[in-house]
């Protein structure tokens, strides 16, 4: 499944709830999932547990994009499809970010 397929799947499964919650409420859920991922990484939990948390973070990011009407595949292509947004190279040579 690619990102566009996943975004459409999440839209189909949850859009009725997501639209009612709105962007602000969805963002709060997204941040909660980021916290759970941080905890799983910080506690050096199993790869399976970390994978589940990564999946949850991605699902809530996609949900937020759906609520805001953003096609993530297109946004990613627009920003990163030609290389680093800073230096324009495929292997970043920017010095301001490690």
N, CA, C and O atoms as CSV, one atom per row, in Angstrom:
chain,resi,resn,atom,element,x,y,z
A,1,UNK,N,N,0.849,-1.167,0.000
A,1,UNK,CA,C,0.000,0.000,0.000
A,1,UNK,C,C,0.902,1.241,0.000
A,1,UNK,O,O,1.832,1.330,0.801
A,2,UNK,N,N,0.633,2.180,-0.881
A,2,UNK,CA,C,1.422,3.409,-0.878
A,2,UNK,C,C,0.712,4.479,-0.044
A,2,UNK,O,O,-0.389,4.257,0.459
A,3,UNK,N,N,1.345,5.619,0.091
A,3,UNK,CA,C,0.820,6.672,0.955
A,3,UNK,C,C,-0.557,7.153,0.495
A,3,UNK,O,O,-1.451,7.355,1.316
A,4,UNK,N,N,-0.725,7.333,-0.803
A,4,UNK,CA,C,-2.021,7.798,-1.316
A,4,UNK,C,C,-3.114,6.786,-0.998
A,4,UNK,O,O,-4.208,7.170,-0.583
A,5,UNK,N,N,-2.834,5.498,-1.186
A,5,UNK,CA,C,-3.811,4.453,-0.861
A,5,UNK,C,C,-4.152,4.483,0.625
A,5,UNK,O,O,-5.316,4.361,1.005
A,6,UNK,N,N,-3.128,4.645,1.460
A,6,UNK,CA,C,-3.354,4.690,2.904
A,6,UNK,C,C,-4.193,5.905,3.288
A,6,UNK,O,O,-5.098,5.797,4.116
A,7,UNK,N,N,-3.902,7.053,2.697
A,7,UNK,CA,C,-4.673,8.256,3.000
A,7,UNK,C,C,-6.132,8.066,2.597
A,7,UNK,O,O,-7.033,8.500,3.316
A,8,UNK,N,N,-6.374,7.428,1.467
A,8,UNK,CA,C,-7.750,7.168,1.030
A,8,UNK,C,C,-8.441,6.146,1.939
A,8,UNK,O,O,-9.633,6.269,2.221
A,9,UNK,N,N,-7.694,5.146,2.393
A,9,UNK,CA,C,-8.254,4.152,3.310
A,9,UNK,C,C,-8.691,4.807,4.620
A,9,UNK,O,O,-9.796,4.565,5.104
A,10,UNK,N,N,-7.821,5.630,5.185
A,10,UNK,CA,C,-8.153,6.329,6.430
A,10,UNK,C,C,-9.362,7.242,6.220
A,10,UNK,O,O,-10.235,7.328,7.084
A,11,UNK,N,N,-9.413,7.913,5.087
A,11,UNK,CA,C,-10.563,8.775,4.757
A,11,UNK,C,C,-11.843,7.952,4.745
A,11,UNK,O,O,-12.853,8.361,5.317
A,12,UNK,N,N,-11.803,6.801,4.098
A,12,UNK,CA,C,-12.984,5.940,3.991
A,12,UNK,C,C,-13.419,5.413,5.355
A,12,UNK,O,O,-14.610,5.382,5.662
A,13,UNK,N,N,-12.447,4.997,6.171
A,13,UNK,CA,C,-12.767,4.381,7.460
A,13,UNK,C,C,-13.226,5.390,8.510
A,13,UNK,O,O,-14.108,5.083,9.312
A,14,UNK,N,N,-12.642,6.589,8.518
A,14,UNK,CA,C,-12.838,7.467,9.671
A,14,UNK,C,C,-13.325,8.883,9.369
A,14,UNK,O,O,-13.532,9.658,10.303
A,15,UNK,N,N,-13.514,9.247,8.110
A,15,UNK,CA,C,-13.795,10.654,7.798
A,15,UNK,C,C,-15.032,11.202,8.497
A,15,UNK,O,O,-15.072,12.384,8.836
A,16,UNK,N,N,-16.035,10.370,8.717
A,16,UNK,CA,C,-17.242,10.862,9.381
A,16,UNK,C,C,-16.942,11.335,10.804
A,16,UNK,O,O,-17.525,12.317,11.265
A,17,UNK,N,N,-16.047,10.651,11.494
A,17,UNK,CA,C,-15.653,11.068,12.844
A,17,UNK,C,C,-14.658,12.229,12.784
A,17,UNK,O,O,-14.734,13.176,13.567
A,18,UNK,N,N,-13.733,12.130,11.843
A,18,UNK,CA,C,-12.659,13.125,11.762
A,18,UNK,C,C,-13.192,14.523,11.472
A,18,UNK,O,O,-12.725,15.496,12.064
A,19,UNK,N,N,-14.151,14.634,10.579
A,19,UNK,CA,C,-14.704,15.949,10.231
A,19,UNK,C,C,-15.419,16.570,11.437
A,19,UNK,O,O,-15.362,17.783,11.642
A,20,UNK,N,N,-16.084,15.737,12.225
A,20,UNK,CA,C,-16.772,16.247,13.417
A,20,UNK,C,C,-15.779,16.737,14.460
A,20,UNK,O,O,-16.022,17.749,15.118
A,21,UNK,N,N,-14.657,16.027,14.620
A,21,UNK,CA,C,-13.636,16.377,15.605
A,21,UNK,C,C,-12.931,17.665,15.202
A,21,UNK,O,O,-12.597,18.490,16.052
A,22,UNK,N,N,-12.708,17.834,13.908
A,22,UNK,CA,C,-12.030,19.015,13.398
A,22,UNK,C,C,-10.517,18.931,13.523
A,22,UNK,O,O,-9.975,17.992,14.105
A,23,UNK,N,N,-9.852,19.925,12.968
A,23,UNK,CA,C,-8.385,19.936,12.927
A,23,UNK,C,C,-7.771,20.039,14.322
A,23,UNK,O,O,-6.809,19.334,14.625
A,24,UNK,N,N,-8.309,20.898,15.161
A,24,UNK,CA,C,-7.712,21.093,16.493
A,24,UNK,C,C,-7.793,19.809,17.321
A,24,UNK,O,O,-6.804,19.413,17.939
A,25,UNK,N,N,-8.946,19.162,17.341
A,25,UNK,CA,C,-9.102,17.918,18.078
A,25,UNK,C,C,-8.251,16.805,17.506
A,25,UNK,O,O,-7.689,16.003,18.252
A,26,UNK,N,N,-8.152,16.751,16.197
A,26,UNK,CA,C,-7.333,15.740,15.540
A,26,UNK,C,C,-5.861,15.964,15.849
A,26,UNK,O,O,-5.115,15.006,16.052
A,27,UNK,N,N,-5.442,17.213,15.886
A,27,UNK,CA,C,-4.044,17.514,16.204
A,27,UNK,C,C,-3.693,17.040,17.612
A,27,UNK,O,O,-2.590,16.543,17.839
A,28,UNK,N,N,-4.600,17.184,18.540
A,28,UNK,CA,C,-4.366,16.712,19.914
A,28,UNK,C,C,-4.151,15.196,19.919
A,28,UNK,O,O,-3.241,14.704,20.586
A,29,UNK,N,N,-4.982,14.455,19.181
A,29,UNK,CA,C,-4.801,13.003,19.094
A,29,UNK,C,C,-3.462,12.666,18.451
A,29,UNK,O,O,-2.771,11.747,18.890
A,30,UNK,N,N,-3.094,13.412,17.409
A,30,UNK,CA,C,-1.808,13.210,16.730
A,30,UNK,C,C,-0.659,13.389,17.716
A,30,UNK,O,O,0.264,12.574,17.745
A,31,UNK,N,N,-0.706,14.434,18.513
A,31,UNK,CA,C,0.358,14.695,19.479
A,31,UNK,C,C,0.412,13.608,20.554
A,31,UNK,O,O,1.493,13.245,21.016
A,32,UNK,N,N,-0.739,13.095,20.947
A,32,UNK,CA,C,-0.759,11.990,21.920
A,32,UNK,C,C,-0.038,10.773,21.353
A,32,UNK,O,O,0.716,10.106,22.062
A,33,UNK,N,N,-0.267,10.489,20.085
A,33,UNK,CA,C,0.404,9.351,19.449
A,33,UNK,C,C,1.904,9.583,19.328
A,33,UNK,O,O,2.683,8.640,19.468
A,34,UNK,N,N,2.320,10.802,19.074
A,34,UNK,CA,C,3.751,11.115,19.047
A,34,UNK,C,C,4.353,10.856,20.426
A,34,UNK,O,O,5.462,10.331,20.533
A,35,UNK,N,N,3.636,11.216,21.465
A,35,UNK,CA,C,4.099,10.944,22.825
A,35,UNK,C,C,4.250,9.450,23.088
A,35,UNK,O,O,5.212,9.025,23.728
A,36,UNK,N,N,3.307,8.657,22.598
A,36,UNK,CA,C,3.397,7.206,22.779
A,36,UNK,C,C,4.587,6.638,22.001
A,36,UNK,O,O,5.246,5.712,22.473
A,37,UNK,N,N,4.866,7.182,20.817
A,37,UNK,CA,C,6.035,6.746,20.054
A,37,UNK,C,C,7.316,7.127,20.788
A,37,UNK,O,O,8.250,6.329,20.871
A,38,UNK,N,N,7.358,8.337,21.315
A,38,UNK,CA,C,8.538,8.779,22.062
A,38,UNK,C,C,8.775,7.868,23.265
A,38,UNK,O,O,9.917,7.528,23.576
A,39,UNK,N,N,7.719,7.485,23.926
A,39,UNK,CA,C,7.843,6.595,25.080
A,39,UNK,C,C,8.370,5.223,24.650
A,39,UNK,O,O,9.241,4.660,25.314
A,40,UNK,N,N,7.852,4.686,23.553
A,40,UNK,CA,C,8.303,3.385,23.066
A,40,UNK,C,C,9.778,3.420,22.680
A,40,UNK,O,O,10.516,2.472,22.946
A,41,UNK,N,N,10.204,4.511,22.054
A,41,UNK,CA,C,11.613,4.646,21.678
A,41,UNK,C,C,12.466,4.850,22.926
A,41,UNK,O,O,13.504,4.207,23.081
A,42,UNK,N,N,12.036,5.736,23.809
A,42,UNK,CA,C,12.783,6.036,25.021
A,42,UNK,C,C,12.953,4.849,25.941
A,42,UNK,O,O,13.970,4.714,26.622
A,43,UNK,N,N,11.942,3.985,25.956
A,43,UNK,CA,C,12.001,2.783,26.803
A,43,UNK,C,C,12.610,1.589,26.067
A,43,UNK,O,O,12.644,0.474,26.588
A,44,UNK,N,N,13.083,1.839,24.865
A,44,UNK,CA,C,13.692,0.797,24.028
A,44,UNK,C,C,12.800,-0.440,23.961
A,44,UNK,O,O,13.254,-1.566,24.169
A,45,UNK,N,N,11.522,-0.207,23.666
A,45,UNK,CA,C,10.570,-1.313,23.570
A,45,UNK,C,C,10.830,-2.117,22.299
A,45,UNK,O,O,11.684,-1.752,21.491
A,46,UNK,N,N,10.100,-3.194,22.128
A,46,UNK,CA,C,10.313,-4.103,21.002
A,46,UNK,C,C,10.074,-3.393,19.668
A,46,UNK,O,O,9.383,-2.378,19.591
A,47,UNK,N,N,10.670,-3.963,18.630
A,47,UNK,CA,C,10.474,-3.427,17.278
A,47,UNK,C,C,8.994,-3.481,16.904
A,47,UNK,O,O,8.496,-2.589,16.218
A,48,UNK,N,N,8.298,-4.509,17.345
A,48,UNK,CA,C,6.864,-4.611,17.039
A,48,UNK,C,C,6.098,-3.451,17.668
A,48,UNK,O,O,5.264,-2.823,17.016
A,49,UNK,N,N,6.381,-3.177,18.918
A,49,UNK,CA,C,5.696,-2.078,19.622
A,49,UNK,C,C,6.020,-0.746,18.971
A,49,UNK,O,O,5.125,0.070,18.753
A,50,UNK,N,N,7.292,-0.515,18.657
A,50,UNK,CA,C,7.678,0.728,17.981
A,50,UNK,C,C,6.982,0.836,16.628
A,50,UNK,O,O,6.503,1.906,16.251
A,51,UNK,N,N,6.929,-0.280,15.902
A,51,UNK,CA,C,6.259,-0.279,14.601
A,51,UNK,C,C,4.792,0.099,14.717
A,51,UNK,O,O,4.269,0.846,13.890
A,52,UNK,N,N,4.131,-0.416,15.742
A,52,UNK,CA,C,2.721,-0.078,15.971
A,52,UNK,C,C,2.562,1.415,16.237
A,52,UNK,O,O,1.628,2.046,15.742
A,53,UNK,N,N,3.475,1.971,17.017
A,53,UNK,CA,C,3.387,3.398,17.335
A,53,UNK,C,C,3.707,4.266,16.115
A,53,UNK,O,O,3.073,5.300,15.904
A,54,UNK,N,N,4.689,3.847,15.314
A,54,UNK,CA,C,4.955,4.572,14.067
A,54,UNK,C,C,3.717,4.560,13.177
A,54,UNK,O,O,3.361,5.580,12.587
A,55,UNK,N,N,3.061,3.401,13.082
A,55,UNK,CA,C,1.853,3.290,12.262
A,55,UNK,C,C,0.751,4.208,12.783
A,55,UNK,O,O,0.051,4.848,11.997
A,56,UNK,N,N,0.594,4.275,14.102
A,56,UNK,CA,C,-0.417,5.162,14.680
A,56,UNK,C,C,-0.110,6.624,14.380
A,56,UNK,O,O,-1.010,7.392,14.041
A,57,UNK,N,N,1.151,7.007,14.504
A,57,UNK,CA,C,1.538,8.395,14.210
A,57,UNK,C,C,1.220,8.722,12.754
A,57,UNK,O,O,0.662,9.779,12.457
A,58,UNK,N,N,1.577,7.813,11.850
A,58,UNK,CA,C,1.297,8.053,10.437
A,58,UNK,C,C,-0.206,8.142,10.182
A,58,UNK,O,O,-0.655,8.993,9.415
A,59,UNK,N,N,-0.984,7.267,10.822
A,59,UNK,CA,C,-2.434,7.291,10.635
A,59,UNK,C,C,-3.027,8.620,11.091
A,59,UNK,O,O,-3.901,9.171,10.420
A,60,UNK,N,N,-2.563,9.136,12.218
A,60,UNK,CA,C,-3.102,10.405,12.702
A,60,UNK,C,C,-2.595,11.594,11.882
A,60,UNK,O,O,-3.308,12.587,11.743
A,61,UNK,N,N,-1.387,11.511,11.343
A,61,UNK,CA,C,-0.903,12.559,10.440
A,61,UNK,C,C,-1.757,12.590,9.173
A,61,UNK,O,O,-2.147,13.658,8.702
A,62,UNK,N,N,-2.043,11.404,8.628
A,62,UNK,CA,C,-2.891,11.296,7.441
A,62,UNK,C,C,-4.295,11.816,7.751
A,62,UNK,O,O,-4.902,12.510,6.935
A,63,UNK,N,N,-4.802,11.478,8.926
A,63,UNK,CA,C,-6.120,11.963,9.333
A,63,UNK,C,C,-6.149,13.487,9.362
A,63,UNK,O,O,-7.087,14.104,8.859
A,64,UNK,N,N,-5.134,14.082,9.946
A,64,UNK,CA,C,-5.055,15.540,10.015
A,64,UNK,C,C,-4.985,16.143,8.612
A,64,UNK,O,O,-5.639,17.147,8.331
A,65,UNK,N,N,-4.199,15.535,7.742
A,65,UNK,CA,C,-4.124,16.013,6.355
A,65,UNK,C,C,-5.485,15.907,5.680
A,65,UNK,O,O,-5.882,16.815,4.950
A,66,UNK,N,N,-6.203,14.818,5.911
A,66,UNK,CA,C,-7.538,14.671,5.325
A,66,UNK,C,C,-8.476,15.772,5.811
A,66,UNK,O,O,-9.193,16.380,5.016
A,67,UNK,N,N,-8.468,16.023,7.103
A,67,UNK,CA,C,-9.340,17.067,7.664
A,67,UNK,C,C,-9.012,18.425,7.042
A,67,UNK,O,O,-9.903,19.242,6.809
A,68,UNK,N,N,-7.729,18.656,6.779
A,68,UNK,CA,C,-7.297,19.929,6.200
A,68,UNK,C,C,-7.342,19.952,4.668
A,68,UNK,O,O,-7.040,20.976,4.055
A,69,UNK,N,N,-7.715,18.837,4.054
A,69,UNK,CA,C,-7.816,18.772,2.603
A,69,UNK,C,C,-6.470,18.748,1.884
A,69,UNK,O,O,-6.344,19.268,0.775
A,70,UNK,N,N,-5.469,18.145,2.516
A,70,UNK,CA,C,-4.122,18.085,1.946
A,70,UNK,C,C,-3.857,16.682,1.399
A,70,UNK,O,O,-4.036,15.694,2.111
A,71,UNK,N,N,-3.433,16.592,0.142
A,71,UNK,CA,C,-2.988,15.342,-0.456
A,71,UNK,C,C,-1.512,15.203,-0.099
A,71,UNK,O,O,-0.662,15.883,-0.674
A,72,UNK,N,N,-1.213,14.323,0.849
A,72,UNK,CA,C,0.164,14.191,1.325
A,72,UNK,C,C,1.131,13.751,0.237
A,72,UNK,O,O,2.266,14.227,0.194
A,73,UNK,N,N,0.709,12.861,-0.634
A,73,UNK,CA,C,1.602,12.424,-1.714
A,73,UNK,C,C,2.023,13.609,-2.574
A,73,UNK,O,O,3.193,13.743,-2.932
A,74,UNK,N,N,1.075,14.456,-2.896
A,74,UNK,CA,C,1.387,15.639,-3.705
A,74,UNK,C,C,2.251,16.619,-2.926
A,74,UNK,O,O,3.196,17.188,-3.474
A,75,UNK,N,N,1.938,16.818,-1.666
A,75,UNK,CA,C,2.724,17.741,-0.837
A,75,UNK,C,C,4.176,17.277,-0.715
A,75,UNK,O,O,5.100,18.087,-0.790
A,76,UNK,N,N,4.370,15.971,-0.528
A,76,UNK,CA,C,5.718,15.424,-0.430
A,76,UNK,C,C,6.465,15.605,-1.747
A,76,UNK,O,O,7.627,16.011,-1.770
A,77,UNK,N,N,5.775,15.296,-2.840
A,77,UNK,CA,C,6.408,15.461,-4.160
A,77,UNK,C,C,6.788,16.924,-4.394
A,77,UNK,O,O,7.890,17.217,-4.857
A,78,UNK,N,N,5.875,17.833,-4.074
A,78,UNK,CA,C,6.142,19.256,-4.294
A,78,UNK,C,C,7.334,19.746,-3.489
A,78,UNK,O,O,8.138,20.535,-3.984
A,79,UNK,N,N,7.452,19.281,-2.245
A,79,UNK,CA,C,8.509,19.785,-1.376
A,79,UNK,C,C,9.836,19.047,-1.556
A,79,UNK,O,O,10.896,19.674,-1.540
A,80,UNK,N,N,9.791,17.730,-1.728
A,80,UNK,CA,C,11.016,16.927,-1.721
A,80,UNK,C,C,11.313,16.202,-3.032
A,80,UNK,O,O,12.359,15.564,-3.152
A,81,UNK,N,N,10.433,16.285,-4.001
A,81,UNK,CA,C,10.572,15.529,-5.237
A,81,UNK,C,C,11.768,15.898,-6.092
A,81,UNK,O,O,12.204,15.097,-6.919
A,82,UNK,N,N,12.304,17.090,-5.909
A,82,UNK,CA,C,13.452,17.523,-6.699
A,82,UNK,C,C,14.731,17.565,-5.880
A,82,UNK,O,O,15.753,18.064,-6.351
A,83,UNK,N,N,14.686,17.048,-4.666
A,83,UNK,CA,C,15.854,17.050,-3.791
A,83,UNK,C,C,15.593,17.859,-2.541
A,83,UNK,O,O,14.457,18.239,-2.255
A,84,UNK,N,N,16.649,18.117,-1.802
A,84,UNK,CA,C,16.557,18.872,-0.555
A,84,UNK,C,C,15.965,20.256,-0.819
A,84,UNK,O,O,16.426,20.963,-1.715
A,85,UNK,N,N,14.947,20.649,-0.048
A,85,UNK,CA,C,14.378,21.981,-0.241
A,85,UNK,C,C,15.371,23.117,0.034
A,85,UNK,O,O,15.191,24.232,-0.455
A,86,UNK,N,N,16.415,22.833,0.813
A,86,UNK,CA,C,17.398,23.862,1.138
A,86,UNK,C,C,18.446,24.052,0.063
A,86,UNK,O,O,18.642,25.158,-0.440
A,87,UNK,N,N,19.125,22.956,-0.290
A,87,UNK,CA,C,20.237,23.052,-1.244
A,87,UNK,C,C,19.870,22.564,-2.636
A,87,UNK,O,O,20.603,22.824,-3.591
A,88,UNK,N,N,18.748,21.860,-2.771
A,88,UNK,CA,C,18.314,21.361,-4.063
A,88,UNK,C,C,18.996,20.082,-4.509
A,88,UNK,O,O,18.742,19.611,-5.617
A,89,UNK,N,N,19.843,19.515,-3.690
A,89,UNK,CA,C,20.579,18.305,-4.067
A,89,UNK,C,C,19.911,17.062,-3.495
A,89,UNK,O,O,19.254,17.117,-2.456
A,90,UNK,N,N,20.087,15.941,-4.189
A,90,UNK,CA,C,19.504,14.687,-3.708
A,90,UNK,C,C,20.226,14.183,-2.458
A,90,UNK,O,O,19.589,13.578,-1.596
A,91,UNK,N,N,21.502,14.407,-2.337
A,91,UNK,CA,C,22.244,14.139,-1.103
A,91,UNK,C,C,22.521,15.501,-0.474
A,91,UNK,O,O,23.411,16.229,-0.915
A,92,UNK,N,N,21.759,15.835,0.550
A,92,UNK,CA,C,21.789,17.167,1.152
A,92,UNK,C,C,23.203,17.579,1.558
A,92,UNK,O,O,23.963,16.807,2.141
A,93,UNK,N,N,23.520,18.831,1.223
A,93,UNK,CA,C,24.798,19.418,1.637
A,93,UNK,C,C,24.578,20.640,2.514
A,93,UNK,O,O,25.513,21.402,2.758
A,94,UNK,N,N,23.363,20.837,2.988
A,94,UNK,CA,C,23.063,21.958,3.870
A,94,UNK,C,C,23.897,21.829,5.152
A,94,UNK,O,O,24.097,20.728,5.664
A,95,UNK,N,N,24.367,22.941,5.650
A,95,UNK,CA,C,25.171,22.916,6.869
A,95,UNK,C,C,24.401,23.352,8.102
A,95,UNK,O,O,24.866,23.108,9.216
A,96,UNK,N,N,23.249,23.984,7.957
A,96,UNK,CA,C,22.530,24.483,9.129
A,96,UNK,C,C,21.777,23.401,9.887
A,96,UNK,O,O,21.400,23.620,11.038
A,97,UNK,N,N,21.546,22.235,9.279
A,97,UNK,CA,C,20.876,21.133,9.980
A,97,UNK,C,C,21.777,19.912,9.926
A,97,UNK,O,O,22.217,19.513,8.847
A,98,UNK,N,N,22.060,19.307,11.091
A,98,UNK,CA,C,22.942,18.119,11.105
A,98,UNK,C,C,22.300,16.920,10.440
A,98,UNK,O,O,22.910,15.852,10.372
